[in-house]
Amino acid sequence: MLTYLFIALFFGVIAAIYWGFWHGTRTKLDNEDLKSEFLESKFTFLKDLKFDKETINQDPDFQRILEIFRNAGYKKGTVTEINSSLPYSEKKPWKVYATVKAGTWPFTDKEDSIEIYSIFDKELSVLIEK
């Protein structure tokens, strides 16, 4: 029992060091919350979307996202969540992920976060100003 406590403590210390290093050395960007909300709201139409092989839409962005899902191995599924990730610096892009769930529990249940969009901070600032 004591061994498990030391293992948990070890991984907890490693996680705290990693978290502290990442947040301590990261470049702070302008309007991070606004940009994150903007990116997530841009793709809210996908939330709770059920798709399959025959799902077709005239919107080219929607078709591009469905193609990304299919390339990731999801012919059928449901989008459960939309998240954006904070970049480490201006040189790294903002990324938007869709969490896709497919299958039946407990047999073929699978859930993945798939990157559906990325944009650099300068481009995002220009897009928000418009």
C-alpha positions in Angstrom: 0.0 0.0 0.0 2.8 2.3 0.9 4.5 1.5 -2.5 1.4 2.8 -4.4 1.5 6.0 -2.4 5.1 6.6 -3.3 4.4 5.9 -7.0 1.4 8.3 -7.0 3.5 10.9 -5.2 6.4 10.5 -7.7 4.0 11.0 -10.7 2.3 13.9 -8.9 5.7 15.7 -8.4 6.7 15.1 -12.1 3.3 16.5 -13.3 3.7 19.5 -11.1 7.2 20.2 -12.4 6.0 19.9 -16.0 2.9 22.1 -15.4 5.0 24.7 -13.6 7.7 24.7 -16.3 5.2 24.9 -19.2 3.2 27.8 -17.6 6.3 29.6 -16.3 8.2 29.7 -19.6 5.2 30.1 -22.0 4.8 33.4 -23.9 1.6 35.2 -22.8 -0.5 36.2 -25.8 -3.0 39.1 -26.1 -6.7 38.3 -25.4 -6.1 34.6 -24.9 -9.6 34.0 -23.4 -11.3 35.9 -26.2 -9.4 34.0 -28.9 -10.1 30.7 -27.3 -13.9 31.5 -27.1 -13.9 32.7 -30.7 -12.3 29.5 -32.0 -14.7 27.3 -30.0 -17.7 29.3 -31.0 -16.7 29.0 -34.7 -17.2 25.3 -34.5 -20.1 25.0 -32.1 -22.3 23.8 -35.0 -20.4 20.5 -34.8 -21.3 19.8 -31.1 -23.8 16.9 -30.8 -23.5 16.2 -34.5 -24.1 12.6 -35.6 -22.5 11.6 -38.8 -22.1 8.5 -41.0 -20.9 7.5 -44.4 -23.9 9.2 -46.1 -23.7 12.6 -44.3 -23.4 15.3 -47.0 -23.5 19.0 -46.7 -22.9 21.8 -49.3 -20.6 23.7 -47.0 -17.0 23.1 -48.0 -15.7 23.6 -44.4 -18.2 21.0 -43.1 -17.1 18.5 -45.8 -13.4 19.1 -45.0 -14.1 18.3 -41.3 -16.0 15.1 -42.2 -13.1 14.1 -44.4 -10.8 14.6 -41.4 -13.0 12.4 -39.3 -13.1 9.7 -42.0 -9.3 9.8 -42.4 -9.0 9.3 -38.6 -11.0 6.1 -39.0 -14.5 7.4 -38.0 -17.0 6.5 -40.7 -19.8 7.0 -38.1 -19.9 8.7 -34.8 -21.0 11.7 -32.7 -19.1 14.9 -31.9 -19.3 15.3 -28.1 -17.0 18.3 -27.5 -15.1 21.1 -29.1 -11.9 22.4 -27.4 -9.1 24.8 -28.4 -5.6 24.6 -27.2 -3.4 27.5 -26.0 -0.2 27.7 -28.0 3.2 27.8 -26.2 4.4 30.9 -28.1 3.4 33.1 -31.1 5.4 30.7 -33.3 3.1 27.8 -32.5 -0.5 27.6 -33.8 -3.8 27.7 -32.0 -5.5 24.3 -32.5 -9.1 23.3 -32.3 -10.0 19.7 -31.5 -13.3 17.8 -31.8 -13.9 14.9 -29.5 -15.5 12.1 -31.5 -17.2 9.1 -30.0 -18.2 6.0 -31.8 -19.1 2.4 -31.1 -21.1 0.6 -28.4 -19.9 0.2 -24.9 -18.3 -2.1 -23.8 -17.4 -3.8 -27.1 -16.3 -1.2 -29.7 -16.4 2.0 -27.7 -13.8 4.5 -28.9 -13.3 8.2 -28.3 -10.6 10.5 -29.7 -9.8 14.2 -29.9 -9.1 15.0 -33.6 -7.5 18.3 -34.7 -9.9 20.0 -37.1 -8.4 23.5 -37.4 -5.2 25.4 -36.7 -4.3 29.0 -37.1 -1.4 31.2 -36.0 -1.9 34.0 -33.4 -1.3 36.9 -35.9 -3.8 35.4 -38.4 -6.3 34.9 -35.6 -6.0 38.5 -34.4 -6.8 39.7 -37.9 -9.7 37.3 -38.2 -11.2 38.5 -34.9 -10.9 42.2 -35.9 -13.0 41.6 -39.0 
